[in-house]
Amino acid sequence: MPMPAQVRRPVLGTFALLLVAGAPPAAAQGALSLQGFGYPVGGQSTRSLGVGTSIADLDPQSPVNPAAVVMNARAQGYFQYEPEFRSVRAGGVVADTRTSRFPLFMISGRQRSVTMSLSFSSFMDRTWANSYADTQTVGAERIASTVLTQSEGGIADARFAAAYSLNEKVHFGLGLHAFPGRNRVSFGRAFADSAKAGAFSLSDSYNFSGSALSLGALVTPTLHLIIGGDLRFGGPLQMRLGDSTMVGEGSIPFRAGLTATYDGIPGSVLSARVGVDRWTDLAGLGSASLGLADATDMAVGAEIVGPRFGSSAVLFRTGFRSRGLPFSYGTDDVREKAFSGGIGLPVLAGRATLDLAVLRASRTAGAVTEKAWVISLGVGIRPQ
């Protein structure tokens, strides 16, 4: 990220000092998926993740297609918890990290032929902490120390969406988005107490603000087939150092997606999705060496009706997703593939749903690989 000239040199000098004296390979210290401006969480519900995100444009709990909220026939509240466990391997060195997220909250309701929703989801997550043991030469003595680099925060997507039903087969939607965000970056070194050399640290806070408009449609062209599509047009996205100093300006990335589902096989729903994200719209926020890359997102999945639980049936889900991530590692683009499975369980006589999804993700760039387990738990409540 760019910095004002008056602070750039001391920051870079301190950061260089932190990394000297035999530090292990940088790739092994952090997460491959948290480069650049962070990991694109994507605003996917637990149900959508269970089928590989293949229903994203038709899922009312995923703030992707504003027209999809029409699928919520009643008022509903929804929230989600999502821990991720990562293991990065580079040059024979392995590092394990963990991130806990609350990536999505949504409330929705219907008034005649209009359905509305308000959601708050994670757009880019940049929370991580890396530490390693090191020694530093002071005079003729080598002193043990611990080096810490840490980032907290990211960018969120707050959306108001309204969907209008033209008839039973055609629905349109409009979404208004605000993108607030904050990222605190810290560098530090702590020496052993016996050395009496103390410790030092340096931190900066970056604030983000942006906006976007999304359009969507949901149509049923024939029996058993439903198609949904979305377009997001990005407005400006600004980054400031602290509360005032402007350090970069780009745009919220343009996005387009198309989903199709088929329920002609009794007891099952098959789905597929393709999407594109123009991540290079963020280029104005960083330097030319940031390595932003546009990405294609493809997914397939299935949802199968299982045994009944009370008055409703248990749903089993599985899916596969392949997508590019919005940054590169060196000269290599970073790609992600994920297999997923999940279950949907109705509770409280159908007034609430409990969704669980487990994903096994693999992210690669050159000789660096990252394996991750993601556990997603979603709870939807429908008051009487």
C-alpha positions in Angstrom: 0.0 0.0 0.0 1.3 3.5 -0.7 2.4 5.7 2.2 3.0 9.5 2.5 6.6 10.4 1.8 7.2 11.7 5.4 6.4 8.3 6.9 7.5 5.9 4.1 11.2 5.8 4.9 11.0 5.2 8.6 8.3 2.6 8.1 10.3 0.7 5.4 13.5 1.0 7.4 11.9 -0.5 10.5 10.3 -3.2 8.5 13.7 -4.1 6.9 15.2 -4.2 10.4 12.5 -6.6 11.5 13.3 -9.1 8.7 17.1 -9.2 8.9 19.3 -11.6 10.9 18.4 -14.9 9.4 14.6 -14.8 9.2 12.9 -18.0 7.8 11.3 -17.8 4.3 8.5 -15.2 4.2 6.1 -17.5 2.4 6.1 -19.9 5.4 5.3 -17.1 7.9 1.9 -16.2 6.7 -1.1 -17.3 4.6 -1.0 -17.5 0.8 -4.7 -16.5 0.7 -4.1 -13.2 2.6 -1.9 -11.4 0.2 -2.7 -7.9 -1.2 -5.8 -6.4 0.2 -6.9 -9.7 1.8 -9.0 -12.8 1.2 -12.2 -12.3 -0.8 -14.7 -14.0 1.5 -17.5 -13.5 -1.0 -20.7 -13.1 1.1 -21.8 -16.8 0.7 -24.2 -18.4 3.1 -23.5 -21.7 4.7 -26.0 -23.4 2.4 -24.3 -21.9 -0.6 -20.9 -23.0 0.6 -22.2 -26.5 1.1 -22.9 -26.8 -2.6 -19.7 -25.1 -3.7 -21.4 -21.7 -4.1 -23.1 -23.0 -7.1 -26.5 -21.5 -6.0 -25.1 -18.0 -5.1 -27.4 -16.1 -7.5 -30.5 -18.0 -6.3 -29.8 -18.1 -2.5 -31.7 -15.5 -0.5 -29.2 -15.6 2.4 -26.2 -14.8 0.1 -25.9 -11.1 -0.6 -24.9 -11.6 -4.2 -28.1 -11.3 -6.4 -30.5 -8.7 -4.9 -33.4 -10.4 -6.8 -32.8 -13.7 -4.9 -34.2 -12.2 -1.6 -37.7 -12.8 -3.1 -37.1 -16.5 -2.1 -37.6 -15.4 1.5 -41.3 -15.8 1.8 -41.4 -14.7 5.4 -39.4 -12.3 7.7 -36.1 -13.9 8.6 -32.9 -13.2 10.5 -29.7 -15.0 9.6 -26.2 -15.0 11.0 -23.0 -17.1 10.4 -19.8 -18.2 12.1 -16.9 -19.5 10.1 -13.4 -20.6 11.5 -10.7 -21.5 9.0 -7.6 -23.6 9.7 -4.7 -23.2 7.3 -1.4 -24.9 6.6 1.1 -23.3 4.3 4.1 -25.2 2.8 7.0 -23.4 1.0 10.5 -24.7 0.5 10.0 -27.5 3.0 8.8 -25.2 5.8 5.3 -25.5 7.1 3.3 -22.9 9.0 -0.1 -23.3 10.6 -2.5 -20.4 11.1 -6.2 -20.0 12.2 -8.8 -17.3 11.5 -12.2 -17.0 13.1 -14.8 -15.0 11.1 -18.4 -13.8 11.5 -18.8 -13.2 7.8 -22.5 -12.6 7.3 -25.6 -11.1 9.1 -28.9 -10.5 7.3 -32.5 -9.6 8.1 -35.3 -9.6 5.5 -39.0 -9.1 5.2 -41.8 -8.9 2.6 -44.4 -6.3 1.9 -46.9 -7.3 -0.8 -44.9 -7.9 -4.0 -41.7 -6.3 -2.7 -39.1 -8.2 -0.6 -36.4 -6.2 1.2 -33.2 -7.2 3.1 -30.4 -5.6 5.0 -27.1 -7.4 5.2 -23.6 -6.9 6.5 -20.9 -9.3 5.1 -17.2 -9.6 4.9 -15.8 -8.4 1.5 -12.0 -8.6 2.0 -10.5 -10.2 5.2 -7.0 -9.2 6.1 -6.6 -10.5 9.7 -3.5 -12.5 10.4 -0.5 -12.6 12.8 3.0 -14.1 12.2 5.8 -14.5 14.7 9.1 -16.3 14.7 12.2 -16.5 16.9 15.3 -14.6 15.8 18.6 -13.2 17.0 20.0 -9.7 16.5 23.6 -8.7 16.8 24.1 -5.8 19.2 27.8 -4.8 19.4 29.6 -8.1 19.8 26.7 -10.0 21.4 23.9 -11.9 19.7 20.6 -11.4 21.5 17.5 -13.6 21.2 14.3 -11.9 20.2 10.8 -12.6 18.7 9.6 -10.8 15.6 5.9 -10.1 15.2 4.0 -8.9 12.1 0.3 -8.5 12.5 -2.7 -7.2 10.5 -6.2 -6.8 11.8 -9.4 -5.9 10.0 -10.5 -5.7 6.4 -13.4 -4.3 4.2 -17.1 -5.0 4.8 -20.1 -4.9 2.4 -23.2 -3.4 3.8 -26.1 -3.9 1.4 -29.8 -2.8 1.2 -31.6 -4.9 -1.4 -35.2 -4.8 -2.7 -36.7 -7.4 -5.0 -39.9 -6.9 -7.0 -42.0 -9.8 -8.3 -43.4 -9.0 -11.8 -45.2 -12.4 -11.7 -44.6 -15.9 -10.4 -41.8 -16.5 -13.0 -40.0 -13.1 -13.2 -38.4 -11.2 -10.4 -36.0 -8.2 -10.4 -33.8 -6.8 -7.7 -31.7 -3.7 -6.8 -28.9 -3.5 -4.3 -27.3 -0.4 -2.8 -23.9 -1.1 -1.2 -21.5 0.7 1.2 -18.0 -0.6 1.8 -16.6 0.6 5.1 -13.3 -0.9 6.3 -10.3 -0.6 8.6 -6.9 -2.3 8.6 -4.3 -2.0 11.3 -0.8 -3.2 10.4 1.8 -3.6 13.1 5.5 -4.6 13.1 7.6 -5.2 16.2 10.5 -7.0 17.9 10.7 -8.1 21.5 14.0 -9.1 23.1 14.5 -11.6 25.8 14.1 -10.2 29.3 17.6 -11.2 30.3 19.0 -9.0 27.5 17.4 -5.9 29.0 17.2 -4.5 25.5 13.4 -3.9 25.7 11.1 -4.0 22.7 9.8 -1.7 19.9 6.9 -1.7 17.5 5.4 0.4 14.8 1.8 0.4 13.6 -0.4 2.2 11.0 -4.2 2.2 10.5 -5.8 2.4 7.1 -9.5 3.3 6.6 -11.6 2.4 3.6 -14.8 3.8 2.2 -16.6 2.9 -1.0 -20.0 2.3 -2.7 -21.5 0.2 -5.4 -24.8 -0.6 -7.2 -26.0 -4.1 -8.0 -28.8 -5.4 -10.3 -30.3 -8.8 -10.4 -32.9 -11.0 -12.0 -34.5 -14.4 -11.3 -36.6 -16.2 -14.0 -38.2 -19.5 -14.4 -38.2 -20.1 -18.2 -39.5 -23.6 -18.1 -40.7 -26.2 -15.6 -37.9 -27.4 -13.2 -35.4 -24.8 -14.4 -34.5 -21.6 -12.5 -31.9 -19.0 -13.7 -30.5 -16.1 -11.7 -28.0 -13.5 -12.7 -26.4 -10.4 -11.1 -24.3 -7.4 -12.0 -22.4 -5.2 -9.6 -21.2 -1.8 -10.8 -18.5 -0.4 -8.5 -18.2 3.2 -7.3 -15.1 4.8 -5.9 -13.1 3.1 -3.1 -10.8 5.3 -1.1 -8.1 4.4 1.3 -6.8 6.9 4.0 -3.9 6.7 6.4 -5.6 7.4 9.7 -8.7 9.6 9.4 -7.5 12.2 6.8 -4.4 11.5 4.6 -5.5 10.1 1.2 -3.1 7.4 0.1 -5.0 5.7 -2.7 -8.3 5.5 -4.7 -9.6 2.7 -6.9 -13.1 1.3 -7.6 -15.2 -1.5 -6.1 -14.6 -4.4 -8.6 -17.2 -5.0 -11.3 -18.8 -8.4 -10.9 -21.1 -10.6 -13.0 -22.6 -14.0 -12.2 -25.0 -16.5 -13.6 -26.6 -19.5 -11.8 -28.9 -22.2 -13.1 -30.6 -24.9 -11.0 -32.6 -28.0 -12.2 -35.0 -29.8 -9.9 -36.5 -32.3 -12.4 -34.9 -35.3 -10.6 -37.2 -36.2 -7.6 -35.5 -35.4 -4.3 -32.6 -33.4 -5.7 -31.5 -30.0 -7.0 -28.6 -29.7 -9.3 -26.9 -26.4 -9.8 -24.0 -24.6 -11.6 -22.6 -21.1 -11.6 -20.1 -19.0 -13.4 -18.9 -15.6 -12.4 -16.2 -13.0 -13.1 -14.6 -10.4 -10.8 -12.6 -7.5 -12.2 -10.2 -7.2 -9.3 -7.9 -4.9 -11.3 -10.5 -2.1 -10.5 -8.7 -1.9 -7.1 -5.4 -1.0 -8.8 -5.5 2.7 -7.7 -5.3 1.7 -4.0 -1.8 0.2 -4.3 1.5 0.3 -6.1 2.0 -1.2 -9.6 3.9 -4.1 -8.0 0.8 -5.3 -6.1 0.0 -7.9 -8.7 -3.8 -7.7 -8.9 -5.5 -10.2 -11.2 -9.0 -10.5 -12.6 -10.6 -13.8 -11.8 -13.2 -16.4 -13.1 -15.3 -18.3 -10.6 -16.9 -21.7 -11.5 -18.9 -24.0 -9.3 -21.2 -27.1 -9.5 -23.2 -28.7 -6.7 -26.1 -30.8 -5.6 -28.7 -30.7 -2.8 -30.4 -34.0 -1.9 -33.5 -34.5 0.3 -32.8 -36.9 3.2 -34.9 -38.4 5.9 -37.6 -36.3 7.6 -36.9 -34.5 10.9 -40.3 -33.6 12.4 -42.4 -32.0 9.7 -39.5 -31.1 7.4 -36.7 -33.0 5.7 -33.0 -33.0 6.3 -31.0 -31.7 3.3 -27.6 -33.1 2.3 -25.2 -31.0 0.1 -22.0 -31.4 -1.9 -20.1 -29.2 -4.3 -16.9 -28.1 -6.0 -15.6 -24.7 -6.7 -12.6 -23.4 -8.7 -11.7 -19.7 -8.8 -8.8 -17.3 -9.1 -7.9 -15.0 -6.2 -7.4 -11.3 -6.7 -3.6 -11.2 -6.2 -0.4 -12.9 -7.3 2.5 -14.4 -5.3 5.6 -13.1 -7.1 4.9 -13.7 -10.7 2.4 -16.5 -10.2 -1.4 -16.0 -9.9 -3.0 -17.6 -6.9 -5.8 -20.2 -7.6 -8.2 -21.9 -5.2 -10.1 -25.2 -5.5 -12.5 -26.4 -2.9 -14.6 -29.5 -2.3 -17.5 -29.1 0.1 -20.2 -30.9 1.9 -23.0 -29.9 4.2 -26.3 -30.5 5.9 -29.4 -28.4 6.5 -31.5 -29.3 9.6 -34.9 -27.7 10.4 -35.5 -27.0 14.1 -38.2 -25.5 16.3 -41.0 -26.9 14.1 -39.6 -25.3 11.0 -39.3 -21.8 12.5 -35.5 -22.0 12.4 -32.8 -23.7 10.2 -29.4 -24.9 11.2 -26.9 -25.2 8.3 -23.4 -26.8 8.5 -20.8 -26.9 5.8 -17.3 -28.2 5.7 -14.8 -27.2 2.9 -11.4 -28.5 2.0 -9.6 -25.8 0.1 -6.3 -25.9 -1.8 -4.6 -22.7 -2.9 -1.5 -22.7 -5.1 1.0 -20.3 -6.6 4.2 -21.7 -8.0 5.9 -23.9 -5.5 3.8 -22.6 -2.6 0.7 -24.5 -1.5 -1.9 -23.8 1.2 -4.4 -26.3 2.5 -7.3 -25.2 4.5 -10.3 -26.6 6.4 -13.2 -24.2 6.6 -16.2 -24.9 8.9 -19.3 -22.8 8.4 -22.3 -22.7 10.7 -25.4 -20.7 9.7 -28.5 -20.1 11.7 -31.8 -18.7 10.2 -34.7 -17.7 12.4 -38.2 -17.1 11.1 -40.5 -15.5 13.7 -44.2 -16.5 13.5 
